[in-house]
Amino acid sequence: MQELHARSGPPRRQLPDRLHVVGPGWHPLLLRLHERLLSLEPGYQIEDLKEKLGGVRIHVTAASAIALAEMRGVLTEAEKQSETIC
């Protein structure tokens, strides 16, 4: 079981913190995705965000396996949408 700890170190790694690694055309999509992810898991963290094959690929972690399962569908949808933007 994963333990949760209060953060006192560096800021969270969430989508707004990582926008600089992808092109600006995807920023509006990713900011909308961020709001959806926050509603499912406020403490989610980005493990990887990158451009790949004309779209973005996003890998996240969450404290709750249930939230992570719900987030997978949202992430898949956003990744598919990203392929039509740039």
C-alpha positions in Angstrom: 0.0 0.0 0.0 1.3 3.4 -0.9 1.8 5.9 1.9 0.9 9.6 1.6 3.2 12.2 3.1 2.8 15.9 3.4 4.9 17.7 0.9 7.5 20.2 2.1 9.9 19.9 -0.8 9.7 21.0 -4.4 6.3 21.9 -5.9 4.1 19.1 -7.3 4.7 17.9 -10.8 1.4 18.5 -12.4 0.5 19.5 -16.0 0.9 23.3 -15.6 4.4 22.7 -14.3 5.4 20.6 -17.3 3.8 22.5 -20.2 7.3 23.7 -21.4 8.2 20.3 -22.7 5.5 20.3 -25.4 4.5 22.7 -28.1 2.2 25.6 -27.2 -0.6 24.3 -29.5 -1.3 21.6 -26.9 -1.4 23.9 -23.8 -5.1 24.6 -23.8 -5.9 20.9 -24.1 -3.5 20.1 -21.3 -4.8 22.8 -19.0 -8.4 21.4 -19.5 -7.0 17.9 -18.8 -5.4 19.2 -15.6 -8.7 20.5 -14.3 -10.3 17.0 -15.0 -7.4 15.2 -13.3 -7.7 17.5 -10.3 -11.3 16.6 -9.9 -10.4 12.9 -9.8 -7.2 13.1 -7.8 -6.0 16.5 -6.5 -2.5 15.0 -5.7 -1.9 13.4 -9.1 1.7 13.8 -10.4 3.1 13.7 -13.9 5.7 11.0 -14.4 6.2 11.7 -18.1 4.9 14.2 -20.6 6.3 14.1 -24.1 5.5 14.6 -27.8 5.3 11.3 -29.7 4.0 10.4 -33.1 2.2 13.7 -33.6 0.5 13.8 -30.2 1.3 13.9 -26.6 1.9 11.0 -24.2 1.1 11.5 -20.6 2.0 9.2 -17.7 0.7 10.0 -14.2 0.7 8.6 -10.7 -2.0 8.8 -8.1 -2.4 7.8 -4.5 -5.6 5.9 -5.2 -5.8 2.9 -7.6 -9.4 3.7 -8.2 -8.6 7.3 -9.2 -5.8 6.1 -11.4 -8.2 3.7 -13.2 -10.6 6.6 -13.8 -7.8 8.8 -15.0 -6.7 6.3 -17.6 -9.8 6.9 -19.7 -9.5 10.7 -19.4 -5.8 10.5 -20.4 -6.5 8.3 -23.4 -9.1 10.7 -24.6 -6.8 13.6 -24.3 -4.0 11.8 -26.1 -6.3 11.0 -29.0 -7.5 14.7 -29.1 -3.8 15.9 -29.1 -3.2 14.0 -32.4 -5.7 16.3 -34.2 -4.3 19.6 -32.8 -0.7 19.9 -34.2 
